[in-house]
Amino acid sequence: MHIAFFNRSYYPDFGATGQLLTELCEDLVAQYGDRVTVVTGVPLTAQLSAAATPRWYRPVRREEHNGVRILRAFGTSFRPTRFVGRVTNYLSYFASAVLASTRLGRVDVVVALTDPPIIGLVASLAARVRGARFVFLCEDIFPEVARLLEDFDSRRIESVLTRINRYIIRRADRVVALGDTMKRRLIETKGAVEGKIRVIHNWADASAIVPLAKENRFSTAHGLADRFVLMHSGNVGLSQNVDVLLEVADQLRGLDDLVIAIVGDGARKPVLAAEAARRRLENVRFFPYQPKELLSDLFSTADLFLVSLKQGLAGFIVPSKLYGILAAGRPFVVSADEDCEASQIAREHDCGIVVPPGDCQAICDAVRLLRADKRRRRAMGMNARLAGDLYDRARAVAAYQNVFTELTDAHDR
């Protein structure tokens, strides 16, 4: 098969969606012999963008990485904290992606993700022109996610995004939801047809991320081997409510061995770092994204993770960081709605504690409880690793291949 994906974020971006898409595409090539093309944008991280942008302007550049053909559509890479910057990034990539779509050649399946939320318009048109099957991989649901932007307040734009999403879902031959709650949201709020939806969770590579001893390369290098580490890893963005960690740090100043480690990057990180310094929260430390070869060490440095999501977002966004935590065999606290996918996994596998979203006191209570009970932490960590095997990378890639094969087989009959 020749499968074409449309999404602004892809290799070498550090963000979860770009990394997951990179793994999916490369595995489809390496394990199933598919031809894969990705219509993506310039890297969103400033340093990567500067390195990847040539001195002369070209709307579309051809690249190849690990067997995947990349059509890199030009777009701006403003920091997406504010509405204007994010919309500019969206529209500039969208315009170049239209041109890139004319260079796909013959294709069997076209897949649209949701970065930006309007890219499905280009992908669905490309599929129709080429007589290909169209799949909508719903990473986020709009316009609900757009409301996270602090300066976003436009009923007109919300209405447009709602209509676009309903149109894309109606046009899709299959819709991939990242969990059962997301599936329900798509049916209830976007008019999706249940028979078209396939639930495929995000994943971690359970062979690459494995439980290690607390004393490892990362913990030793950063003086964390003898500390109780509560960690947030991944996007430090607008949906995760990471700000609550500063309140937790303030309330738990009396725990001399506690370190709250915030690992990654995102729109909220500079604000949080400045606020932590202003409040002299010496028990909070910030780290950049870590390379893949250090992820097992990084995750094994944590005694406990926090997985958080703002109230009302369950099913509209799925915290992808959860799956690496499971693979590393570490317990976690979920600060999110009861029907959040992470909350469901925590309860079903007894590998985490669920507390209300943004409830600082409940998070503090959970930290104290598990800090004092090493046996329970170990048992929950073992349960997490067992659950992680159910959400392994190979299983997820096979599920996607099955969806694509199902569509092309039906098309050929």
Summary of the structure (lengths in Angstrom):
residues: 413
radius of gyration: 21.1
end to end distance: 15.5
largest distance: 68.1
contacts: 1452
relative contact order: 0.11
helix: 46%
strand: 18%
